[in-house]
Amino acid sequence: MKVSNIKDVDKFFEVVDSCTGKVELVTGEGDRLNLKSKLSQYVSLANIFSNGEIPELEIVAYEKEDIEKLMNFMING
């Protein structure tokens, strides 16, 4: 799923951390990085941010409940 205009990055990571299954960031090269890893969060997203916002990401969640959590975050913030 593509997510865009994440303004509350801390809340986004709280939602990711609350997921029970894997949540991965798909890079432009097609690599998949585990977003539940704090190291991956900091390293992989350091270059994506501009002005404290994440403009657009492609993420993959494997559990239905996790997809619902992420969709709810995108809709309701």
Stockholm file with secondary structure:
# STOCKHOLM 1.0

chainA/1-77         MKVSNIKDVDKFFEVVDSCTGKVELVTGEGDRLNLKSKLSQYVSLANIFSNGEIPELEIVAYEKEDIEKLMNFMING
#=GR chainA/1-77 SS CEEEEECCHHHHHHHHHHCSSCEEEECTTSCEEETTSHHHHHHHHTTTCBTTBEEEEEEEECSHHHHHHHHHHHHHC
#=GC SS_cons        CEEEEECCHHHHHHHHHHCSSCEEEECTTSCEEETTSHHHHHHHHTTTCBTTBEEEEEEEECSHHHHHHHHHHHHHC
//
